[in-house]
Amino acid sequence: MLTSLQLVAFALATFALASCGSPSDIPTQESVSGPVAEFRGHIQRSGSVTFRSWNGKALRMDSDTELTFFPGNAVHMFEWGYTLTSYSGRYELEPDGRITVQLKGFRERWPEMLLDRDTNSLLLRPADAAQGFVMGTRGGAYVSGDKGSYWPFRILTGNEEKEVQKMIQEHGYR
């Protein structure tokens, strides 16, 4: 025969087990790639992260592009053509590093990109490896053959990043 203390202990143990639920009820943390965690960390620390075409080199002819990502999935793009054009919009970042960008007033669809990393820094590459130069609203563009490739975009740091942030503020974004 069970004592009243044993009955109480048995009832409490039964109640505790019944309220636990199944393992699928336990929330799991989203598994993200290393570059995604680094991207998010940079935004959290610095308030934004900027990438520049031409492997991070500013050609400043008529073919540079700079993408700046902010908290809350906001994005800004500078397109260097005959004049400097500024766009704002939204982005989505998937756990595997896939990024899609929608820009207000940009007349074509911006290519889907993949967040990557080499031994030096974070990179943005086109999801479609055949994707070349993005003409956008430029009236024309000339790039000498010795300038390299439009892709990948490389993260900017230090004074280069500060310069882009200052230009964004001067153009009335954020």
N, C-alpha and C positions, 0 to 999 in steps of 0.2 A: 504494500500500500504506500502511495506517495504522500509525503507530508505537504502541508500547505506551502511551505517555502519552496519545495521542489516543484510543485504545481505552478507557482508564480514564475520561477526560473524557466520552466518548460514553455509557458505561455509567452514570456518575453522573447525567448529564443525563436519560437515559431513565428511570432509577429515580425521580428527583425529579418528573418530569412524571406518571408513573404513580401516584405516591402523593398527588397533589394532590386527586383526586376531582372531582366535578362542582360547579358553583356552588350547586346546591341543597343540598349537604352543609355549606355554610358557615352557621353559626348566625346568625340575624338578630335584631335587637333589636325587641321588640314596639313597634308604632307606637301611641302613646297621644295622646289629645286634650290640649290645653293645660290645661283644668280638671283632668283626671286627674293630670297631672304636678304641678300646684299642690297638689292634695289630698294626694298622696303625700308631697310635699316638706314640707307643713305637719305631717303626722304624724311624719315623720322628725325634723324640728327640734323639735317641741313635745311629742311623745309621744301626741298625740291631736288631733282636730279636732271641734268641736261646731257644730251648726246648730240654730237655733230657728225655730219656726213664726212666723207673722204678720210675715214679712219681718224677723225678728230682734228684734221688740219683745216684751218680757215683759208680757203683759196681766195675768197672775197672778189671773185670775178662775177659770175652770174649763175652760179650753180651750187652754192652752199645751202644746207638745210640744218636747222637746229630744233630739236624737240626737247621741251622741258616738261617733266611730269611733276605734279603737285599732289598733296594729300587730297582725299575725297575724289579721286579719279579725274581731276582736271588736268588738261594738257594745253600747252602753248607751242606754236610752231612759227619760226621765222623762216621765210623763203627768200633767199637772195637771188634776185634777177636783175633786170634793169633798175628796179627800185627794191626796197626792202618791204616785204609784205608780211603782215602779222595775222595769225589765225588762232582761235581758241576753240576748245572742244572738250571731249570726254575720252577716256580710255578705259579698257578692261584688261586686267592682267590675270591670266590663268595660272594655277599652281605649277604647271610645267614650263612657264616662261613665255607662253604665247601672248602677244599684245596686239589688240586691235584699237585703232584710233579713228574717231569721227571728228572732223573739223568743220565748223560752221563757215560757209562761204567758199570752201575749197571745192573746185568743180570736178574733181575726180576722187575715186575711192583710194584712200591711203593704203598701201600694201600691209597685209598682216606681217608681223615681225616676231622674231624669237629672241628672247633675252639670252645672252651667252656670256662666257668669260674666257679670256685667254690668260697667259701668264702675267699680263700687265694690268688689265682692267676689264670692267663690264663692257659688253658690245651689244648692239642691236643688228641683227641680220634679217634679211627678208625670209619669210617662211617658204616662199617659192624661190629656189636658188637661181632661177633664170631671170628674176626681177632685176632690171637695170635702173638707170637714172629715172627719177620721178620728175617729169616736166612741170606739173602743177600749173600755175598761172603765169609762168615765165613766158615772155614773148619769144625768147630764144635763149640758147645757152651754148657757149663754146668752152670746151675743155681740151687743153693740149693733151696728147697721148701719154705724156710722161708724168701726169699728176696722180696716177693710180686709179682706184675704183671708188665709185660713189658709196658703195657698201663695203665694209660695215660702218655703222655709226659708232663712235667711241665716246665714252663718258668724259665729261669735262670736269676739271677740278681747279681749285685755287683761283687765281685771278681771271682765268678764262671763264669759269663758271660765274664769278661775280659780275663780270662784264655783261654776260647774257642776262642775268637777273636784273641788272640796272637798266638795260635796254627794254626789257619787258615792262618794267615800271614806267619808263618814259613813254612807252606806247599805250599806256592806259590799261594794261591787263594786270589784274590782281591788285 
